[in-house]
Amino acid sequence: MKKVAVIGFGFMGITHSINILKCKNLELTAIIEKDVDSVSEKLGQKIGNLATGEIDTEAFKKVPVYATLNSCLENEKLDAVHVCVHTDLHFPIVKEALNSGLHVLVEKPFCLDLKEGEELIKLAAEKSLILMVAHVVRFMSPYKKLVEMIDSNEYGNLRFLSLSRFSGVPDWGQWKEKQKNFGISGGALFDLVIHDIDFAAFALQEIPRKIESTVLPGKLSNNDYVNAIWQYPSRNLTVKIEGGNIFPTSYPFQAGYTAVFDNATVSFSTQTVEYIFIDDEKGRTEIDAGDLDEGYFDEIALFSESIENGTLPKKYSPDSALETISLCILHAKN
Ligand SMILES: NC(=O)c1ccc[n+]([C@@H]2O[C@H](COP(=O)([O-])OP(=O)(O)OC[C@H]3O[C@@H](n4cnc5c(N)ncnc54)[C@H](O)[C@@H]3O)[C@@H](O)[C@H]2O)c1
């Protein structure tokens, strides 16, 4: 069993912790949260813009909580950490963890500065440590099924792919502080729409030839709404990506896709989360979309396997996550 700690016990830290407890190769050895007292309070609360699993409060009560990585390492032996703090802290905390000889799974976005990302990738390679960025949509069942359909040509070639993701402005955890520090989180572009930008690049395994993007400001940044068209002329393919959080907090989270192939249109929405719909000449059929939440478990399982094997599959490399940051930068207005 590898010993792991979660750094930052907010919406994502809780989600990672729930899934580490389910993973037979991992032991949740510690929680590192600067606001130590908040950990027990959060166990009974609903945090975040979507449900990502139930907390086993009894299992959590046995896990020690430390305010810093340093104080944790004075008392515990760790193999890895899951970095779930806000984006502006990813670089210093991932660097500290790698320098302490720990494998790292860090939440998306990797970091907003390409040079920082390059430095972390180099450091992990020098120390022969696994560094993985948690791009969960790559692991979510309805999105994995779409990748299979694209790769198999089951419905012919893909001609048009529309990806969307909307949410109210986040108000849990530290997000209200981020509103006072305009731009620091990267806004919806780097926090929310990045899921679809990353997924499109991952699914197509190719960078678009041309990107046209419109962005609008919101409460967090100048890039809180994005509407982008990507062109792949050699594949006769157009991709549309739209998303943002310029809505009041009560606006419900929703995401999905419509993929137009030569012989069928395939669609999925979190509003009808159980099914993927396939429309063709014969009419509409539905297939099981699988469990969206299992994506969080599967990304952690891959991280754990990669620690065991000493290598991360290339398509999940931190370089691919940094390429996604480069793509996001191409959509941004500063
Ligand atoms: N993959 C996804 O689906 C997804 C969803 C939401 C957020 N995220 C990403 O996860 C990250 C965190 O977002 P969140 O919504 O969980 O935030 P949050 O505000 O809910 O949680 C952040 C936590 O980190 C703690 N913290 C701050 N500084 C710390 C430090 N130095 N040491 C230890 N703990 C510290 C805070 O007290 C807080 O509890 C962001 O980078 C965000 O982009 C990913």
The ligand as an ORCA input file, in Angstrom:
! r2SCAN-3c Opt
* xyz 0 1
  N     -11.396     18.306    -11.299
  C     -12.477     18.954    -10.950
  O     -13.593     18.530    -11.255
  C     -12.337     20.217    -10.130
  C     -13.478     20.799     -9.566
  C     -13.307     21.925     -8.745
  C     -12.039     22.449     -8.524
  N     -10.948     21.875     -9.124
  C      -9.600     22.421     -8.875
  O      -9.196     22.062     -7.546
  C      -8.453     23.133     -6.926
  C      -9.124     23.485     -5.597
  O     -10.468     23.909     -5.832
  P     -11.638     23.638     -4.729
  O     -12.915     23.993     -5.389
  O     -11.460     22.293     -4.124
  O     -11.248     24.768     -3.654
  P     -11.721     24.933     -2.119
  O     -11.677     26.381     -1.817
  O     -12.985     24.179     -1.893
  O     -10.566     24.156     -1.305
  C      -9.248     24.625     -1.178
  C      -8.757     24.167      0.201
  O      -7.328     24.361      0.282
  C      -7.031     24.823      1.597
  N      -5.702     25.475      1.579
  C      -5.374     26.709      1.118
  N      -4.048     26.937      1.236
  C      -3.514     25.820      1.769
  C      -2.196     25.420      2.123
  N      -1.145     26.236      1.923
  N      -2.011     24.175      2.649
  C      -3.055     23.340      2.859
  N      -4.337     23.673      2.545
  C      -4.573     24.868      2.009
  C      -8.171     25.770      1.904
  O      -8.280     26.081      3.284
  C      -9.359     24.977      1.341
  O      -9.908     24.106      2.303
  C      -8.425     24.276     -7.944
  O      -7.187     24.246     -8.618
  C      -9.559     23.948     -8.917
  O      -9.304     24.403    -10.241
  C     -11.072     20.760     -9.894
*
